[in-house]
Amino acid sequence: MEYFNTSFQIVMPLVLMMATGFLIRKVGVVTEDALRIVNRIVYYVGIPTLVFYSVVTDRTPARWQYALWVAGTVLAAFVLAMLLARVLTKDPAKRGTIAQAAYRSNDGIFGLAVATALLGEANTGTMAFTLVISAALFGVTGVLCYELNRGGKVHVGKVLLNLVKNPILIAAALAFIVRLTGLTLPYVILKPIEYFKHMCTPLGFLVLGGLLSFRSLKSDWKLVTVVSAVKLVAMPVLFCTLAYFVGGIRGPELASLFIVFSSPVAMSCLPMASELGGDVKLSGELIAVTTVLSLLTVFLYLTFFGGILQ
């Protein structure tokens, strides 16, 4: 019952924020275009400032063995997702979309919100450190999902450009420079960054709720069901079990790894599908379904395994 209450306290605020976003979209307070603009603000300002602030203020020493474990599991998940896509369909556009959705998580908005609620604001440094690694690998492998499935030559320049332009990696690089040089940021700079980071969760979940759409789900429901089960059940169970029993990972590190794999499909998959020739409709369906279902799956995980993750 203790962990049931904890799970409820963590997940219910997220549900209410998403429901608010869904409601204001339905009644016409905001348009879909406006929500997409707000989503860009969250992505380019909210998440980077949260990562920057968490890394700069965190005094926990980086554990590079854990970093290698995160990198290894993300890459393993990418390989499994690519194999799954080839089994499920022969359509190159759908393959790239399925592969990316089966492992790429919304650990920026959704994941950081769960981490903050589960571990407390003072302990989000591990999640921010994890996010830096996962963001870099998601960026590279996300492009490869489409490049490799369309059968053409891999454009290395596009992959590298995707990394260089990633606002989370830019923020992390700046934060590590500040930490390594021992610089102390003045209050007038650090305080606005702190204000900006606080907008990440509420605005992010408003956007998630507002952009939910299930209108075209009927034709792809079988694919969506399989990929959602892989994303929300198979991936977190497999890699968190390995991390616990094989890697000996515990505490905030295990919680952060769990959040990376249990979070729903990343919102960034939708514009990437559009840009790289994927199935945009299927991508939107997977984002919508996994976002809603993840509220239930995360609630259940925290209820039954909360003691292990804290």
C-alpha positions, 0 to 999 in steps of 0.5 A: 500500500505504501508504494501504491500511494507513492505511485499515485502521488507521482503519476496522478499529477502527470495525468491531470496536466495531460488532461488539462492539455487535452481539454484546452485543445478540445475546447479551442483555447489553443490550436495544434499549431500553437501547441507545436510551437510551445513544444519547441520552446520546451525542447529548446529551452525547458529541457536544456536548462533543466539538464544544465542546472542539474549537471552544474548543481549536482555534486555526485561524481560521474560513474563511468561504468554506469555510463557505459552500461547506459550506452550499451543498453540503448545500443542493444535496444536499437538493434532489437528494435531494428530486428523487430521492424524487419519482422513486422513489416516490409514497408521501408517507411513503416520499418524506420518508424517502428524501429525508432518508436520501439526503443526511443523514449520521451525521457526528456519531458516524461522521464525527467518529470517522473525522476523528479517526483520519484527521486526528489529535485535534489537527486535529479543529477543522475537522471540528467547525466543519464539523459545526456548519454541517451540523448546522444545515442537516440539522436544518432540511432534515430537517423540510422533507423531511417537511413538503414531501412530505406536501403540507401547509403548512410549520410554521415553528415546528417547524423553528425549534424543531428548531434551538433544541433541537439540542444540537450547535448549543447546544454550538457557540454556547457554544463560540464565545462562549467563543472570542470573549470570550477566556474561559479555562475552569478545569481543573475544568470543561474536564477533565470535558468532555474526559472526556465527549468521549472516550466519544463514539466507543466508545459511539456505535459500540457503539450503531450495532452493537447497533441494526443490524437487517436483518429486514424488508429483503426488501420494500424492497431495491430502494429501499434499494439505490438510496438507499444507492448515492446516499448512499455513492457519488454524493453524496461523489463529486459534491460532493468532486469539485466541491470539489476542482476548482471550490472549490479545497478541500484538506487538512483542509477537503476531508477534513471535507467528504468525511466529511460526505457519505460517512458513513452515514445519521444515526441521528436519521433514525429518530425523526424519521421516527416523529415526522413521519409517515415510513416508520419501517421503511424508515428503519431499513433504510437506517440499517442498510445504509448503516452496514455498507456505509460501512465498505467504501466509506470504506475504499476511498475512503481507500485510493485517495484518502487522499493527497488527503484528508490 
